[in-house]
């Protein structure tokens, strides 16, 4: 299964509560925090919701 490398590049300060919760659900806590996760439709949907706060690389 493909892997995605997700990096938080922008602060969640000033973001909506649901976007902050999505970033936390992705396991990202601070700027430049990186998580590698499986490429699933659920993860893609979460990334799309906070696409302005994160960058994504395919492994």
RASULSUL-V957362 format. One record per run of one state. SS is the DSSP state (alpha for helix, beta for strand, coil for the rest). FROM is the first residue (numbers start at 1). TO is the last residue. Records with the same first field share a line. If there is no record, write none. Layout:
# RASULSUL-V957362
SS->FROM-TO  FROM-TO
This chain:
# RASULSUL-V957362
coil->1-2  9-16  26-33  39-40  50-53  59-59
beta->3-8  34-38  54-58
alpha->17-25  41-49
